[in-house]
Amino acid sequence: MKVGIVGCGMVGATSAYALVMSGVGREIVLVDINRARAEAEANDIYHAVPFAHPLTVRAGEYADLEQARVVVIAGGVAQKPGETRLQLLQRNADVFRQIVPSVLRVAPNAVLLVVTNPVDVMTHLATRFAAEFGVPPARVFGSGTTLDTARFRALLGRHFDVDPQHVHAYVVGEHGDSEVLVWSQATIAGLSLDDFVKIRGTPLTGDDRREIDENVRHAAYQIIAGKGATYYGIGSAVARIVDVLLHDQRAILTICSCITGMPDCDGVTMAMPHILGGGGVRATIPLSLDANEHARLIRSADVLREAIASLKVS
């Protein structure tokens, strides 16, 4: 039940904290190029253990990831002022070229969960690097739109005054501006949104839909503008995903992985509903999208293809 986290920035550290608060795993090992930062985060989080669950939290090196069941990759470099997205992508690609082999040399059987942004592209690269060690694509995936899906469900729940856990709705495609909110398949109590509106009498106007779409799609921008970074939501998403992996729950989550068998999206790493179990991705669940959603998903796939094609990877 060992979980490794590589990268102890706000996302990596908050993911570790969420694991402790949720009681997921039994040992958490934090690895960072800045060993002092890893030790400080590990100590701070470990002091919360008496108020939560009996876990061990410690800092370590890559060698300490031996026998880890899951390794969360949250490492990467921050965007510099004036730096383009492509330049940032290239620098993070170089970082991943070091991280992925370092993990797999000591934990060859681990499932890799990528959280570093842009998560779809970084997951694509991690999958490529892991393949050099014989790791199948099913064991390498990213957080994808797990958080976006949670935001969508939370906002629909708030609108209809319903517990979001009883709202079923998905966000697919890129974790970014081109993502697709699948309104056509959203349900509450097994009813379409239109039917639920008729029963509850709560209207869902075009303006309501646009506001929800805006708040889901641009939530990160709004949060970053106010506090500099997002980490609580994604940290909780990581804890949920790791829990699914450790206990082989066969949950359906919108993680991102290399898509196969879907026309126009084949070979693209992006988010779709997937069945997730102890060994990683078990199956991709294609959704019955309406014509507009389908066209937007293809555009999202094209955005990711262009980003991947632009990279120079040795």
Number of C-alpha atoms within 10 A of each C-alpha: 13 22 25 31 28 27 25 28 19 16 23 29 25 23 28 30 25 22 27 26 19 15 16 25 22 15 18 28 24 30 27 21 12 11 15 11 18 26 20 14 23 24 14 15 20 21 11 15 17 9 10 14 16 17 20 16 26 21 22 20 17 20 13 18 28 18 16 22 22 28 26 25 26 23 24 23 17 11 14 10 6 7 10 11 13 13 14 18 23 16 17 23 22 17 14 21 18 12 19 21 17 16 24 22 14 16 22 19 16 25 28 29 26 28 27 23 22 20 25 32 27 24 30 25 23 25 25 18 21 22 13 10 13 10 19 14 21 17 20 27 28 34 28 32 30 26 22 29 22 23 23 26 27 21 20 25 18 12 14 19 11 15 13 19 11 14 23 20 21 27 27 27 30 28 28 18 12 19 23 27 23 21 18 17 16 19 20 22 10 12 15 15 21 13 13 18 15 10 10 9 10 12 14 15 9 9 9 13 13 11 13 20 18 11 17 23 21 14 15 17 13 13 13 12 11 10 8 10 14 19 18 16 17 22 22 21 22 27 23 19 21 25 20 20 21 20 13 14 14 18 16 18 25 28 31 33 28 22 19 13 10 11 9 14 21 12 16 25 30 31 31 26 22 21 18 23 21 19 18 25 23 16 16 23 13 12 14 11 15 12 9 11 18 16 14 18 24 17 19 23 23 17 16 24 16 10 15 20 9 12 16 10 13 7
